Amino acid sequence: MRLSILRFVVQAGEDGASAGEIQGHVDLPASTLSHHLKRLVDAGVMKSRGEGTFHYYSADYGALQALTSYLWEDCCKRGKGCC
């Protein structure tokens, strides 16, 4: 589920998506979605911002690039079959 949320937010671009837009995409109760969004923000792969009563979430592209670089460069080169 979190990967689906992250994919949607990445595709939304730098402005991100509102919690309501994300909820419409994943069809989860607001409380469940809030839990997943918090975990993604806490993991550092997404950012959140408030505008009035709305909350917007966007991908932290720098963190995602660092993560994918680690996976490709460190994990895959070790030949552990992770790639």
Backbone as CSV, one residue per row, in Angstrom:
resi,resn,N_x,N_y,N_z,CA_x,CA_y,CA_z,C_x,C_y,C_z
1,MET,0.816,-1.183,0.000,0.000,0.000,0.000,0.872,1.265,0.000
2,ARG,1.917,1.266,0.816,2.774,2.458,0.876,3.484,2.701,-0.445
3,LEU,3.851,1.653,-1.124,4.489,1.825,-2.428,3.510,2.444,-3.422
4,SER,2.266,2.042,-3.374,1.239,2.626,-4.240,1.055,4.108,-3.938
5,ILE,1.054,4.460,-2.667,0.943,5.864,-2.261,2.148,6.642,-2.767
6,LEU,3.333,6.103,-2.567,4.553,6.785,-2.993,4.581,6.968,-4.508
7,ARG,4.197,5.956,-5.246,4.155,6.066,-6.715,3.219,7.190,-7.147
8,PHE,2.048,7.253,-6.534,1.074,8.288,-6.880,1.644,9.673,-6.604
9,VAL,2.276,9.838,-5.464,2.836,11.140,-5.090,4.006,11.507,-6.004
10,VAL,4.834,10.550,-6.362,5.934,10.814,-7.297,5.368,11.296,-8.631
11,GLN,4.318,10.642,-9.114,3.711,11.014,-10.388,3.016,12.369,-10.326
12,ALA,2.662,12.813,-9.131,2.007,14.117,-8.976,2.975,15.264,-9.220
13,GLY,4.265,14.998,-9.179,5.258,16.032,-9.437,5.671,16.771,-8.182
14,GLU,6.410,17.856,-8.386,6.997,18.585,-7.259,5.964,19.223,-6.336
15,ASP,4.806,19.594,-6.855,3.768,20.187,-6.010,3.087,19.151,-5.132
16,GLY,3.199,17.897,-5.503,2.619,16.833,-4.706,1.122,16.703,-4.893
17,ALA,0.490,16.070,-3.932,-0.947,15.811,-3.979,-1.525,16.014,-2.591
18,SER,-2.783,16.406,-2.564,-3.450,16.578,-1.269,-3.791,15.207,-0.694
19,ALA,-4.022,15.187,0.600,-4.411,13.933,1.249,-5.690,13.396,0.617
20,GLY,-6.609,14.287,0.263,-7.856,13.866,-0.377,-7.630,13.232,-1.736
21,GLU,-6.720,13.794,-2.512,-6.395,13.212,-3.821,-5.772,11.833,-3.654
22,ILE,-4.891,11.718,-2.685,-4.246,10.423,-2.428,-5.288,9.414,-1.965
23,GLN,-6.188,9.847,-1.101,-7.225,8.960,-0.588,-8.110,8.446,-1.722
24,GLY,-8.431,9.315,-2.678,-9.222,8.886,-3.822,-8.510,7.845,-4.668
25,HIS,-7.205,7.918,-4.705,-6.413,6.966,-5.495,-6.316,5.603,-4.813
26,VAL,-6.109,5.595,-3.518,-5.872,4.324,-2.824,-7.114,3.760,-2.151
27,ASP,-8.165,4.581,-2.032,-9.442,4.131,-1.462,-9.276,3.505,-0.072
28,LEU,-8.676,4.290,0.823,-8.495,3.875,2.216,-9.245,4.833,3.128
29,PRO,-9.660,4.375,4.293,-10.211,5.313,5.277,-9.160,6.358,5.644
30,ALA,-9.608,7.553,5.967,-8.695,8.664,6.259,-7.705,8.316,7.367
31,SER,-8.160,7.635,8.405,-7.256,7.320,9.519,-6.163,6.343,9.091
32,THR,-6.504,5.383,8.260,-5.518,4.419,7.767,-4.521,5.106,6.847
33,LEU,-5.032,5.955,5.949,-4.149,6.694,5.049,-3.206,7.583,5.843
34,SER,-3.723,8.258,6.852,-2.905,9.137,7.682,-1.739,8.376,8.305
35,HIS,-2.003,7.174,8.755,-0.956,6.324,9.337,0.136,6.039,8.300
36,HIS,-0.263,5.647,7.100,0.709,5.335,6.048,1.493,6.580,5.631
37,LEU,0.816,7.715,5.511,1.497,8.953,5.131,2.529,9.343,6.178
38,LYS,2.164,9.208,7.447,3.099,9.540,8.521,4.343,8.660,8.441
39,ARG,4.150,7.387,8.188,5.291,6.467,8.091,6.208,6.832,6.925
40,LEU,5.628,7.222,5.794,6.431,7.604,4.632,7.199,8.897,4.891
41,VAL,6.560,9.842,5.572,7.240,11.092,5.932,8.342,10.799,6.945
42,ASP,8.031,9.990,7.952,9.035,9.633,8.965,10.224,8.887,8.354
43,ALA,9.973,8.112,7.301,11.052,7.382,6.624,11.911,8.312,5.771
44,GLY,11.422,9.526,5.542,12.199,10.510,4.800,12.036,10.472,3.294
45,VAL,11.095,9.686,2.787,10.912,9.608,1.339,9.828,10.554,0.830
46,MET,9.071,11.146,1.765,8.046,12.121,1.403,8.111,13.305,2.353
47,LYS,7.606,14.439,1.866,7.507,15.651,2.677,6.039,16.025,2.791
48,SER,5.693,16.725,3.862,4.318,17.205,4.001,4.328,18.701,4.261
49,ARG,3.251,19.347,3.830,3.085,20.768,4.104,1.596,21.049,4.249
50,GLY,1.293,22.013,5.086,-0.087,22.408,5.277,-0.363,23.736,4.601
51,GLU,-1.520,23.822,3.979,-1.991,25.073,3.383,-3.433,25.243,3.828
52,GLY,-3.626,26.070,4.834,-4.968,26.211,5.397,-5.367,24.915,6.069
53,THR,-6.509,24.386,5.649,-6.983,23.129,6.233,-6.553,21.913,5.420
54,PHE,-5.797,22.136,4.353,-5.370,21.035,3.490,-3.934,20.627,3.805
55,HIS,-3.673,19.346,3.661,-2.320,18.815,3.797,-1.903,18.255,2.446
56,TYR,-0.701,18.632,2.033,-0.151,18.172,0.764,1.094,17.345,1.028
57,TYR,1.274,16.355,0.202,2.414,15.455,0.333,3.153,15.411,-0.994
58,SER,4.469,15.489,-0.918,5.296,15.424,-2.117,6.469,14.492,-1.860
59,ALA,7.009,13.975,-2.949,8.153,13.073,-2.848,9.400,13.873,-2.503
60,ASP,10.259,13.295,-1.705,11.579,13.872,-1.456,12.508,13.211,-2.469
61,TYR,12.629,13.861,-3.628,13.368,13.253,-4.735,14.835,13.008,-4.393
62,GLY,15.432,13.866,-3.592,16.821,13.661,-3.183,16.980,12.391,-2.371
63,ALA,16.063,12.177,-1.438,16.116,10.964,-0.616,15.857,9.722,-1.457
64,LEU,14.915,9.820,-2.390,14.624,8.676,-3.251,15.807,8.353,-4.160
65,GLN,16.482,9.386,-4.643,17.661,9.153,-5.479,18.772,8.495,-4.662
66,ALA,18.965,8.958,-3.435,19.984,8.349,-2.573,19.649,6.885,-2.295
67,LEU,18.378,6.598,-2.071,17.954,5.223,-1.811,18.186,4.339,-3.027
68,THR,17.769,4.800,-4.200,17.963,3.973,-5.393,19.444,3.822,-5.727
69,SER,20.225,4.866,-5.496,21.673,4.757,-5.723,22.279,3.703,-4.813
70,TYR,21.869,3.714,-3.555,22.364,2.704,-2.618,22.001,1.301,-3.105
71,LEU,20.748,1.126,-3.488,20.317,-0.203,-3.920,21.096,-0.678,-5.137
72,TRP,21.277,0.194,-6.121,21.995,-0.195,-7.334,23.490,-0.352,-7.093
73,GLU,24.087,0.565,-6.381,25.542,0.568,-6.238,26.044,-0.368,-5.149
74,ASP,25.395,-0.388,-4.026,25.887,-1.190,-2.909,25.283,-2.584,-2.876
75,CYS,23.997,-2.645,-2.950,23.326,-3.937,-2.826,23.556,-4.808,-4.058
76,CYS,23.305,-4.258,-5.231,23.379,-5.062,-6.457,24.794,-5.494,-6.803
77,LYS,25.774,-4.691,-6.488,27.153,-5.047,-6.815,27.682,-6.182,-5.949
78,ARG,27.022,-6.436,-4.860,27.468,-7.519,-3.977,27.006,-8.881,-4.475
79,GLY,26.155,-8.872,-5.479,25.710,-10.131,-6.065,24.822,-10.958,-5.167
80,LYS,24.052,-10.305,-4.331,23.201,-11.040,-3.404,21.849,-11.393,-4.025
81,GLY,21.683,-11.116,-5.294,20.432,-11.462,-5.956,19.291,-10.517,-5.651
82,CYS,19.603,-9.329,-5.165,18.522,-8.399,-4.828,18.052,-7.604,-6.037
83,CYS,18.775,-7.684,-7.138,18.405,-6.886,-8.310,18.047,-7.765,-9.485
